[in-house]
């Protein structure tokens, strides 16, 4: 269990970007918040800094990047398994999944 380097790109971000591979029980510290990783997370992927409710907007670089498709716990990998991207510019439709 060790500290992994990460980067938060904006003060309003819900996620940090790992700068090195992380393993279960490694931890990150960002903006005074310490979060334990819930599973392995590859380098340059996102980790939730707080609990994010299903349907909630997720922010990176201070901008909405998508909507949580299920509840995401602090320390979880944030990726296609739990985030519906809004980066294409298409509006989010909760009825479409």
N, C-alpha and C positions, 0 to 999 in steps of 0.2 A: 504494500500500500504506500503510494507516494504521491507527491504533488506533481501535477502535470501543468505545463505552461499553456496558457490560453490568452485570448484577446477578446475584449468587448469593444465593439466598434462605435457605439453611441450610448450615452447615459440612459436612454429609454429602452435599450435592447432587452429582450426576454431570454436571449441565448448568448453563449460565449462560443467562440471558435477555438477548438483545440489546435495547438501548434505542434503536438506530438501525439502518437497513439496513446490512448488511455485504456486501462483495464478495470475490471470490477474492483470496487473499493479504492481505486485511486481517487484523488480529489483535486478540485480546482478552487482558486480563490479569485474573485472578481468584484471590484467595488465594495470590498469589505464583507462580501458574502462567500462563505465556504460551503461547497457542495460536493458530496460524494457521488462518484459515477455508479450507476445502477447496472452497467454492463460494459463490455468493451466498446470503445468508440474510436473510429479511425481518425488519424490526423486530418485536419482541415474540415472536420464535420462539426455540427452544432450540438451543444449540450444545453438543456433547459436550466436556467438559473433560479427558477421558481416553479411552483405548481401552475400549470396552464390548463384551464378547464376546456372541455370539448366545446367546439364552436367559437372559441376565443381567438382573436387575431394574434399572430406571433410577429414580433418585430426584430429585425436585424438591420444594422446601419441606420437605426432610427425610423425605418420604413416598414410597412406591412409586407411580409413576404408570403403569408398564407394564413390558413385557418386550421386550428387543431381538429383533427378528425375524431379524436378521443382524448380523454384526460391524459396529460403528460406530467409526470412527477419531476421535481427538481432532481437533476443529475441524469435524466434520461437522454438518450440519443434522439435528436429531433431531425427527422428525415421523412422519406416517402411513406413509411409505415404509420405515421401519426400526424402528418402535415399535408394539407392540400394546398398546393402552390397557387398564388395569385399573381405571380410575376409575369404571366403572359398578357396581363391587362384585362382578362375576362373577369366579369363580376362573379363573386361567389354565390352559388345557388345551393342552399342547405338541402333542398329536395333532391339534388342530383348526387348526393353522397360526398 
